[in-house]
Amino acid sequence: MDKIFESWLERQCADALALMETSDVVTILPAAGPQAARRFIAQFANPTMVRTDDRIVRADGFTVLIQFPPDYLRAAFDAAQVVNLLAPGNLFHPNVRPPFICTGRLSPGTGICDLLYQLDEILTFARFTPREDDALNHEACQWARQHMHLFPLEARPLRRRTPDWLIGEVARAEVRA
């Protein structure tokens, strides 16, 4: 493996694990092996929509695979070569036709954290295409346009916000008021 790509992969793994440490939403599992991980499984606790029989219902969570091809830093890739849906298999979304997820154009070297944020926005319906001519799932696109009032499904951020104040400062401010 080329040294630059290996170093980049190590940085992606460190960034992903740092994100996971500050998140209540995503768990990230890098593939084990002697070299830097090129494959990651990300399990999200945020909701999405699934089709069960003839009903479209809310589901708890989704799991995706992110894998970086060897020349990922040099070439643009089709999203299907980098991200895939693992579960649920019946996910119902305009940008998804399992196992494919359309994230839009991926620039060479798009980092794992950027991908994780994009996937969360897409699969919680915070971002999706309402145009059938640009959708992977035309039926889901039509359904989503008719149910825009339901979206986004979750406003919980991937990264937990940390307060920039101390409890003592708040208590002193309340006493002065």
Steps between C-alpha positions, in 0.01 A plus 500: 500500500635844417625694806293812433176300469586296810565818699172647372313182605653517847380861527149397386488228764612743772245761385218244489580369847521857635158575351358184654636600844302824485182353350184347638394409147772307317717198574791441263674166456823507298593173328769312690824410329873557485468817288300818550127434464354565154152380602276634775156401620299790642188432706272800544237526776307774318170400337426445134203371301433144383237328293323209669243331277289795380590744776780752536606524865774648711787266591761528771845527350694397194839347423733589214829375362766751400794367301784692345640367169883502467505804267235695698731800549565533126166441329134589539282199570139406457346500848400135450869406511550678833175480703241224520197438715526186716175531699209530497458333163155657457614862554268733307663821379525692170882479505512128583452181304650241737790449521572823308490847656536808284706755689563713196842546346792390716819699458829311529598468865161588652555414866309247705350760734364697204347177367348416839339843526366472142358153562329610821346805328381292206357202687319711761341699214674823599629501142356315202407559142129566440554472121406164351736548203790513749385232747606137539155407632222679312223362720677618817553839337130537428410386854753742656361797307156421640634469857744792527339597832662192661857606424766511626441188705765594755667822600751334735852582377766237443741678732384572854526868581731581787413796720747785490409612851542359846217433744656741751488778239127440444431500875691830544312655207164400653596649840592832334171517311 
